[in-house]
Amino acid sequence: MVGYRHYDAKGIAPRFPFGHGLSYTSFRYDGLAVRRDRVEVTVTNTGARPGTAVPQLYLGMPAPRAGVPQPPRQLKGYAKLTLGPGQSSRVAFPLTARSLSYWDTASNGWRVAPGCYKVMVGGSSRDIAQRGAFSQGGSGC
């Protein structure tokens, strides 16, 4: 629970959230599609000027067992897009076993916990525009 993970876990509002950037235009995120192997979203420049967006994928991972808390969200991918006014682009974030893993000190290795994985996409750790979920390991959401 270091950096943005600590702020998120404690409900502290930082002055500049992780991933925060400034732009002379605005962006819309829509069309979220969540699959076990990837997450896709469409980014549209809704402003009057060209600009660069950095859509970010965060996962809220389930706790594997009592005493092993997970941060509310963890950065798992990002992309950089330069879009003209009114332009849109579809972004795909791949999900691998490593993306879903936590470090298990008992086995000294990476493990995937069963449960509900929350999907969040937006412009920063505090600017989440699209939300979804998927289940892993037989557990439902």
C-alpha positions as CSV (number, residue, x, y, z in Angstrom):
1,M,0.0,0.0,0.0
2,V,2.5,2.6,-1.2
3,G,1.8,5.8,-3.2
4,Y,-1.6,6.0,-4.9
5,R,-2.5,2.6,-3.4
6,H,-2.1,4.0,0.1
7,Y,-4.2,7.1,-0.7
8,D,-6.9,5.0,-2.2
9,A,-7.0,2.5,0.7
10,K,-7.2,5.3,3.2
11,G,-9.6,7.5,1.3
12,I,-7.1,10.4,1.1
13,A,-7.6,12.9,-1.8
14,P,-4.1,13.7,-3.2
15,R,-3.5,17.1,-4.8
16,F,-2.4,15.4,-8.1
17,P,-3.8,11.8,-8.5
18,F,-1.6,9.1,-9.9
19,G,-1.7,9.4,-13.7
20,H,-3.0,13.0,-13.6
21,G,-2.2,15.1,-16.6
22,L,-3.2,18.4,-18.0
23,S,-4.6,18.9,-21.5
24,Y,-6.1,21.7,-23.6
25,T,-9.0,19.4,-24.6
26,S,-11.3,16.9,-23.1
27,F,-11.9,13.2,-23.6
28,R,-14.8,10.7,-23.3
29,Y,-14.4,7.1,-22.5
30,D,-17.1,4.7,-23.5
31,G,-17.9,1.3,-24.9
32,L,-16.1,-0.7,-22.2
33,A,-15.8,-4.4,-23.1
34,V,-14.4,-6.8,-20.5
35,R,-13.1,-10.2,-21.3
36,R,-10.9,-12.6,-19.4
37,D,-8.0,-11.9,-21.8
38,R,-8.4,-8.2,-22.4
39,V,-10.3,-5.0,-21.7
40,E,-11.2,-2.6,-24.4
41,V,-12.5,1.0,-24.4
42,T,-13.2,3.8,-26.9
43,V,-11.5,7.2,-26.3
44,T,-13.0,10.2,-28.0
45,N,-11.6,13.7,-28.1
46,T,-14.6,15.8,-27.2
47,G,-12.8,19.2,-27.3
48,A,-12.0,21.7,-30.0
49,R,-8.2,21.1,-30.1
50,P,-6.0,18.1,-30.8
51,G,-4.7,16.5,-27.7
52,T,-3.1,13.4,-26.1
53,A,-5.0,11.1,-23.8
54,V,-3.4,8.5,-21.6
55,P,-6.2,6.0,-20.8
56,Q,-5.3,3.8,-17.8
57,L,-6.6,0.4,-16.8
58,Y,-6.9,-0.4,-13.0
59,L,-8.0,-3.6,-11.4
60,G,-9.5,-4.1,-8.0
61,M,-8.3,-7.6,-7.1
62,P,-10.0,-9.9,-4.6
63,A,-8.2,-10.7,-1.3
64,P,-6.9,-14.2,-1.6
65,R,-7.6,-14.9,2.0
66,A,-8.0,-13.1,5.4
67,G,-5.0,-11.1,6.3
68,V,-3.9,-10.5,2.7
69,P,-5.6,-7.2,1.7
70,Q,-5.4,-5.8,-1.7
71,P,-5.4,-2.1,-2.7
72,P,-8.8,-0.8,-4.1
73,R,-7.1,-0.4,-7.5
74,Q,-3.8,-1.3,-9.1
75,L,-2.5,0.0,-12.4
76,K,-2.3,-2.8,-15.0
77,G,-2.0,-1.0,-18.2
78,Y,-2.0,2.3,-20.1
79,A,-1.8,3.7,-23.6
80,K,-0.9,7.0,-25.2
81,L,-3.2,8.4,-27.9
82,T,-3.0,11.6,-29.9
83,L,-6.5,12.5,-31.2
84,G,-7.8,15.4,-33.3
85,P,-11.1,17.1,-32.4
86,G,-14.0,14.6,-32.7
87,Q,-11.6,11.7,-33.4
88,S,-12.0,8.3,-31.6
89,S,-9.7,5.3,-31.1
90,R,-10.3,1.9,-29.6
91,V,-7.8,0.8,-27.0
92,A,-7.2,-2.8,-25.9
93,F,-5.4,-3.7,-22.7
94,P,-4.2,-7.3,-22.6
95,L,-4.8,-9.3,-19.4
96,T,-2.4,-12.1,-18.6
97,A,-2.0,-14.4,-15.6
98,R,0.7,-12.0,-14.3
99,S,-1.8,-9.0,-14.5
100,L,-4.1,-10.9,-12.2
101,S,-1.4,-12.1,-9.8
102,Y,-0.4,-11.2,-6.3
103,W,2.9,-12.1,-4.5
104,D,2.2,-15.0,-2.1
105,T,4.9,-15.0,0.6
106,A,3.8,-18.5,1.8
107,S,4.7,-20.1,-1.5
108,N,7.3,-17.5,-2.5
109,G,5.6,-17.0,-5.9
110,W,3.0,-15.3,-7.9
111,R,-0.6,-16.6,-7.5
112,V,-4.0,-15.7,-9.0
113,A,-6.8,-15.4,-6.4
114,P,-10.3,-16.6,-7.3
115,G,-13.0,-14.1,-7.1
116,C,-14.4,-10.9,-8.6
117,Y,-12.0,-8.6,-10.4
118,K,-13.2,-5.0,-10.7
119,V,-12.2,-3.2,-13.9
120,M,-11.8,0.6,-14.0
121,V,-10.7,2.7,-16.9
122,G,-10.1,6.4,-16.9
123,G,-7.6,9.3,-17.1
124,S,-6.1,8.9,-13.7
125,S,-6.4,6.8,-10.5
126,R,-9.2,9.2,-9.4
127,D,-10.8,9.9,-12.7
128,I,-12.5,6.6,-13.4
129,A,-14.8,6.9,-16.4
130,Q,-15.8,3.3,-17.1
131,R,-16.3,0.3,-14.7
132,G,-16.9,-3.4,-15.2
133,A,-16.0,-6.7,-13.6
134,F,-15.2,-10.3,-14.4
135,S,-14.8,-13.5,-12.3
136,Q,-11.8,-15.8,-12.0
137,G,-11.5,-19.3,-10.7
138,G,-15.2,-20.2,-10.5
139,S,-16.3,-17.4,-8.2
140,G,-19.0,-15.1,-9.4
141,C,-19.3,-11.3,-9.1
